[in-house]
Amino acid sequence: MPDMKMDAIEKLSAHYEQVVLVLQGGGALGSYQAGAYQVLHAHGIEPNWIAGVSIGAINAAIIAGNAPDERMAKLTSFWEQISTAFPTDGLSNLNPWFNTQFRQMSGLWSMFQGVPGFFRPSAQTMFSTPWLLPSETSFYDVSPLRDTLLSHIDFKRLNDGEIRLSLGAVHVTSGNFVYFDNRERTITPEHIMASGALPPGFPAVMIDGEAYWDGGVVSNTPLSYVLHGGVGDMHEDTLVFQIDLFNAQGAMPETLDEVYARIKDITYSSRTRLNTDAFLQKYVLRQAIRTLYEHIPDEVKSCAEVQALKDLASEDRVTIVHLIHRGTQCQTQSKDYEFSRVTMLENWASGVADAQTAMRHEEWRTPPTEKDGLMVYDFTRGAKRKAKSGKAVKAEV
């Protein structure tokens, strides 16, 4: 009997030269990404390149820093270590009101007590006003995270480059966004911690004498880096699984808690439309360059300048499978720092369910046409986006 899984993987490899995993930041919501990856892993879909910010950087490093048969065990171990089981876990879903209160109290627990294996309150109390603590630049000590990373990541494997790893951070004094890439430097625990050093909760991380903060301060998603700094220069048909933790679309808030939650969703969402529209404009320009090249006389084509023009006219096509954690009614503004075990498992299960929905579809398994250039699928919303005269439009799947 033929191996259907291997057959599907071989067909995917025949169509796409690289598979990229793009992981957004979002703190406690990050177990959604682990659940989604669990489904990809079960289907034999392993990335050649992972780009992550904040908690996405940690998930990315755990995946890249372990052998394929150890990745799920390490992800599971990490999320179990940093989530807290409460005696009331079994009661949390009795009714929506109790569920909401449970999540609020769990968030407060993380705020007061810290998160095991991740962060703990600094020596100075976090309730003191900042001007009474001139020597403090953060509320928490993240040194426990370093030990956790060392116990969950094989840094030799991570830096051997089997999987390209790119971690987004912000240079504090210049305000510039930077990427720590294992193709360009040796990645250490500090690079991962820098990507998740969200101020003022966490302190800046020093690397080679320079201070870095969480990449989410500037951009919470690596999608723009992948589309404009990577794919376009490598001339390869690419399949991107973009796994986001904040949803740009949402209802009108009716309470202050919902206002704060909505602000986070808008602030940290991915701006996928902005990034893909920019890519499509670049793609249409390349198509025009290719058409122009075909009309140049043969005696002119040998010129170095014309050859450089030809290189710009690559036909790399991109498919994005977009998974977005849309949460539940009971989630509150503390959702990114609410590390209860029951909520972690709920987020994980949501990632599994959304990824399974994507796996049941076939459209994304082949690249878009040369005319389209890029296609974005969001199967949980029943929509896709494609190129049309250089602009993005919506169409029903």
Beta strands, then each sheet from edge to edge (+ up, - down):
strand 1: 18-23
strand 2: 49-53
strand 3: 120-121
strand 4: 140-141
strand 5: 164-171
strand 6: 177-181
strand 7: 205-207
strand 8: 210-214
strand 9: 238-244
strand 10: 318-324
strand 11: 374-378
strand 12: 383-388
strand 13: 391-396
sheet 1: 6+ 5- 2- 1- 9- 10- 11- 12+ 13-
sheet 2: 3+ 4-
sheet 3: 6+ 5- 8+ 7-
end
